[in-house]
């Protein structure tokens, strides 16, 4: 097999981040051959490529030949399926498979990195030598590796590699039938489907091996309805680290109900008012703002290089005392869940903002070493072709002391943001902009009129400080999103309670 390697030295430049809701990013390489029936994850690499613990130990010794402060070997075998279903027909069906390894060594602030598609021992050794480079330090000899068990946050009854394509097609047909049976005004039904598994092995400098099989599925249902000459389109998405049994009757009915409700309400909706006004962010779905406008500014690399506005704010009050923000990768089946991160570190619950006070950044091994703290288990990478960096996982705001009804009554005249369709934030300034598909007008403390197609904008740190009330109804967004940062796209989860923001800019989207 042809070996393709790259080397990277130095730091990655900071920039903006973007969140998107469509399909999962497809695999980087395709292979027309069927994916083999996978054995148990702990024997996958050995059975396919003869890479056992002894060979991984040899690779790690080669990788650290010039010394190392941090070093890891990240091996991956992944496969994905993508289907586009339009009004009873499969218009696209793609299966892809990718495999390779990324070898990284860190000495001081210098990073050596190489990746290869060749998972045989000679291929891994060649990449390890390229990443190691030359140095005067003594080698770090790894004589033995110990496998560590980090739990099972996303069990499946059937691997995606064993699910017949006909089962997927039957599920999509059933969803369309439910949509059309529920509403005669439906003119078009479109479904975007993705599923797959990422099989991971990470060997670390401290002599551990961690192995994981990470399933992921996403289904986006888009509905167009017609009434006379008027047509409206809405959508709903469900995503999880789960297998095909995740799509129970209850979840499918909820997905269909959300898509229809968001579509049909637009026939009654009016354009939102414009200007600076109080905004109510709905529970669950509004977590996208928490992630993008606030969460990214808490990732340690943006603070280390001074890009984030919170670079010197640890220990300072940044919000009202009832605001607590958490990043927790150990939420079962969430899209952002991880048994361990992509550096082989333990994941867990990390409080970022506690009772309004900034307590911690999101750390990988490099940033934790720089700050003299423990990693938060947030070193993530898109694939073996990429270096890890601090990334959010499952980010949410905890319950507040108010009720949703209290917030609506106290808001006076405001705008509720219900369904988001995309957004982005600038890390340097903290400015953000998000598109809202569905919302509601609140007049004199009462919900009155549905609204649609507007944009809210503001500043992330200011937004956190402008949260005037928070309800006791926090929940995670079931849709899942794909987050882009420095060219790497990863699944994330987020959530929050209903909150009242004292003021944001509102403008109409021209459609």
N, C-alpha and C positions, 0 to 999 in steps of 0.2 A: 504494500500500500504506500502511496506517495505521502511523505511527511511534509506538512506545511507548518512552519513555526514563525513566531514573531517575538521580538524582544522589546521590552519597555523599561526605560529608566527615568526616574523623576516623578514629579507630582502631576495629577490630572487637574486641569484648570477648572475653576468653579463657573457655574452658569445657571441658567434658568431650569425649571422643571415643568413637566407637563403631564397631565392625567388624561387618559382616554378610556372610553367605554366600549369600543367595538370589539372585534374578534381578538383572541390572543395573537401575539406576534408569532407567525409561523416559524417552523424550524429553519435553521440556517443552511441545512443540507438535506437533499432528498435522496432516497434510495428506493428503487422500484421493487426490491425484494421484500417479501413479507417479513415482519418482525418475528424472530423466533419466539416460541413459547418460553417465557422467562422462568428460570428456576427461582428458588428462594433468593431474595436480594443479597444475602451474605455469601452466596456462591456465584453470583452473576458474572463478575469480572474474571474470576478464576476459571469458570467453566467455558466461557467464550474465548478468553485470551490467554489463559494460563498465568494470570497475574495474581500471585498469592502474597501472603504477608512477607515472606522472605524476599521476594522480588521488590515489593514496595519499600522494604527496609533498605535494599541496595540503592534504589532510586533516591531515597531521602539522603543517604550518605553522599551520593554524587552531588545532589543539589546543594548540600551544605559544605562542600569541599573547601570553599574559601571563607568559611565562617558564616554564621547566621544569628540574627536576633529573633527573626520570625521566618518560618518556612512551612510550606504545605504543598501537597500534591492533591489536586482536585480531578478525579476521574468521573466521567459522565457517559451514560448511554441513555438516550432519550428517544421517544417516538411520539408523534402527534397525528391526529386526524382532524380534518376541517371539512365541513359540509355546509353548502348553501342550499336552502330549500325555498323555492318560490312557487306558491300557489299549486301545490301538489306535485311539483317536479324537482328532482335533484339537479340543480344547474351547475354545481361544482362539488367535487369530492376529491380531496387530496390527502394522501398519507405521506409522512416524512419521517426520516430517522436520522439521528446525528450521534456521533461518538467522538470522544477525544479526551485529552487531559491538559490541564493548565498547571505549570510548575512555577512556584514563586519563592523567592528568597529575599529577605529584607536585612540589610546591614546599615544601621544608622538611618539616614534619610534616603539611602539609595535602594531602589527596588529593581531586582532582576526578574524577568518574567518571560516564559516561552510556552507556546502551546503546540500540540501535535494532535493529528487525527489517528495516529498509530498507537494503539494501546498495548502492543507487544512490549516485552522488556527492552529490546534494543531501541525501539522508538521512544520509550519513556526515558531511557538513559541518555539518548542524544539530546532530548529537550532539556533534561536536567542539567547536562553540561553547559548548554547554551545559556540557561538562566543563571547558573552559578557564576559564570564569568571568571575573573581572576582576582585574587586578593591575597593579602599576607597573613590573614588570620588562620588559626588552627581549624581543621575540619571538625564538624560536629558529627560524631559517629553514632549512627542509630543501629543498634544491634538487634533489637526486637520491638515489635509493635503489639499493642493490646487493643482488642476491639471493645468499644464502649457502647452500652445500650442507653439510648436517649429517649425511649418511649415510643408511643404510637398514637399520634394525634389525628391520623386520617386513615383508619382501617377501611378496607374495601372487601366485599364478599367475592368480587370477581375483578381480576386485573383488566384494564382497558385493552391490553393486547389479546385478551381472550374473548372479547365481546364481538359477536358477529356484526358485520356492517348492516345486515338486515334488521337487527334489533334497534340500531340507531334510526334507520329509516322508518321503522314502524312507530317509534316514539314521536318522531317529527310529524308523521301523518296523523297520529292521535291528537297532538296539540292543535294542529290546524282544524281538525274536526270539532274539537271543543270550542275553539274560537267562533267558528261559523255557526255552530248550534246555539251559542249564547247570544249572538247579535246578527240580525238579518241585514243590517246596514254595512257589514264588513265587505269591502270590495277586494282587498288584497291582504295576503298573509305571507310574511317573509320571516324565515328563521335562520339565524347564523349560529352554527354549532362548532364547538371545539372540545376535544378531549385528548388526554395523553398522560404519559408518565415520564418522570425524570429520575433515573436511577443514579445515585450519587455515592461515591466513596471519597472520603477526605482523610488523608494521613497528615499528622501534625508533628511539629518539632518535639513535642513533649512525649512522643512515643505512643500516641493513640490513633486508632482507626475508627471512624464512624461511617456507617452505611445506612442509606435511606432510600425508599421508593416514594416519590412525591407525585401522587395523582393530581390532576387538575381538570376541571370541566367548566365550560361556560356556555350558556344558552341565551341568546338575545332574540326576543320575539318582537317583530315590528308589524303593526296593524294599521291599515288605511281603511277608513270608513267614508261613505258618501251619503249625503242627504241633499237631494236636488243637485244643484251645481256646486255645492260646497263639499270639500274633501279635507279631512284632517288625519294626521298620522301621529301615533304614539308608540311607545315601546316599554318593555320591561325585561330585566335581565336577572338570571340566577347563576351564581358561580360558587364553586366549592372545591376543596381538595377531597374528592369523593369519587365513588364509582357510579355505574349506571343506576344502581338501586337508590341513589340520592333522589332521583326524580319520581317521588311518590305521587299518588293522586292528589294529596293535599298541596304539595308544592307546585304541581302543574296547574291546579285550579287557581292557586294564588297568583301565579305568573300570568295566566290568562286574564284573571280579573283585573290585575293591575294594568296590563296593557290596554284592555278595553276601556277601563275607567279613564285612563290618561288620554286616550284618543277621543272618546265621546264627549268628555267635559269641555273640549276645545270648541265644540259647536256653540256652547253658551258663553265661552270666555271672551273677555274684552282685553284690549291692550293695556298694559300696566301704566300707571302714571310715571313720570320721570322726575328726577331730581334727588336731593339728599333727604332721606327719610328713615324712620325706624324700620327694621327688618326682623321678621321672625324666621329662624332657621328650623325646619322640620326635623323631628327626631330621625335618626338612622341615616337617611340619604344626604343630609347636610354635612355628614362627616367628611365629605370631599373637601370642604373648606378647611376643616381642622387639619387634614393631611397636607394639603397643598400649600395653603397660605400660612400655616403655623408650623406644622410638623417638620417640613424640610429645613426650616430655619434652626431646628434643634438637632440636625445631623452634624456630628462633630467636625467633619472635614470642612464644612462651610464656616464653622466657628474658628477652627484652627487657622484658616487663611484670612480671617477677618471679613469674609463676605457677608455673613449673617449679621443682622442688627442686634442679635443677642450674644455677640462674641464675648462680652465682658459682663454678662448679667446673671451668672450663677449666684444664687442666694438673694436675688432682688425680687421684689413684688412686681408681677407682670399682669395680674388679673385680680378680680374680686376673690375674697376668701373661699367662696363656694366652688371655685373652678379648680378641678384636678384632672390632668391629662396624663394618660397612661399609654405606653407601647408594650404590647404583650403578645409574643409570637406563639404562646401555648394555648390558643383558643381552638378547640377541636374543629376540624373541617373548614376553618376560615381560609380564604384564598391566600392570605399572608402568613398562615401558620407554618412553623418550622420545628421539627424535632431537634435540630441543631442548625446552626448557620453554615454558610459556605466556607468558613474557616475552621469548621469542626468544633466550634465553641458551643457551650450550653446556652440555650435560649431561656427566656423567662419574662416575668413581669417587671417593667421598669417605670417608675413614676417620674415623669418629666417635669410636670408642674404640680405642686402639691399645695392645696389650699391657697392658690394664687401666687405661690413663690416658685421661681425657676430652680429646680433641684439638679437636673442632669441633662446631658446631651445624649444622643444616640451614638454608641461607639462600636467600632470594629477593633481589631487588635492593634493596628498602627496608631489610631487616635487615642486609644486607651493608654498605650505606652507613652505617648506624648504628654498626656494630661496626668499620668501617674495614677490612673484609676483602673478598675476592672472593666473588661469589655461587657457590653450589654447583650452580647450574642446577636449583633445586628450587622455582621459582615456578610454582605450579599453580592452575588454576581449573576448576570444573565445566563452565562454558560461558561464552559471551560476556556473559551476564547477571551475571557475578560478577567481583569483584576477585581477583587472584592473591594467594596467601599461601604461606609456606614449608610444603611437604608432602613426606612421604617418598615414595620411588618403589619401588625394589627393595632391601629391607633384609635383611641376613643377618649371621650370626656365622660367622667363619671356623673352619676345623678346629682342634681342640684336640689335646693330646698323648696322649690315652688311646684305648682301644678301647671299643666298646659293651659287650663281654663283661666288660671290667675294671670298667666302671661298675656293671653289674648285680651283679657279685660283691661290689663294695665297698659297695653300698647297704644290704646287710643286709635289713631289712624296709622296703619302700617301695612306692610306687604309680606305675605308668607311665601317662602321659597320651598317648594315641594319636590320637584323632580329636576335634577341637574343633568345636562347633556355634555359637559366638558368644561375645562378651565385650565388656567396656567398662572404661575406666580414668578416674579423676578426676585431672585435671592438677594441681590445687592440692595435694592430699595425696599423689598418686602411688599411691593405692590402686586395686586392680584386682580383677575377678572374671570367671572364664571357665568356661563349661560344657563338660564333656567327655562325649562320647557313648560312646566305647570306651576301655578301659584294661586294665591287667593288674596283678595283685598280685605283688609280689616278696617272697618269704619266705626268710630265711637265704641271701640271695644268689642265689636261683634264681627264675625266672618260674614261677608256679604256676597261678593262676586268673584267667580273664577277668573284668573288672568293667565296669559301665556306669552312665551317668546320675549323674555327680557333678560337683561344682563345686570349683575351686581358687581361693583368694583370697590376696592379700598386698599388698606394696608394691613398685612398680617399681624404684626405686633400690636397695632392700634385696634384691630378687630378683637383680639383677645382681651384687651383692656376695656373694650366697649360692651362686653357681655354684661348686661344689666340684670338679667334673671336667667335661671336655668331650672328646667323641670325635672321631675323624678321618673322620666320615661325613657332613659337612655337605651339604645339598641344599636346593633350592628346593621349596616347596609347589606342586604342580601345579594346585591348585584356584583360586587367585586369590580375592581378597576385595574387597568394596567398603568403603571407609573413609569415615566421616562426620566432618566437623569444621566447626563454625560453619555448619551447614546445607548444606555442599557435599559431594557424594559423588563419590569418585574411585576408579578401579581401582588396586590396589597389589599388590605381590608381596613375599614374605618367605620366609625359610628359616633353618635352623640345624642344627648337629649334635646328636646325642644328648648331653644334659647332665644332671648330677645337681645338684639344688638341695637344700641341706641341710635346709630345712624350709618348708612352706607349710600353710595351713589347708585341710582337705578337708571338704566337707559333701555330703550326698546331695541330689539333685534329686527332689522329690516328683512322681512320674508316675503 
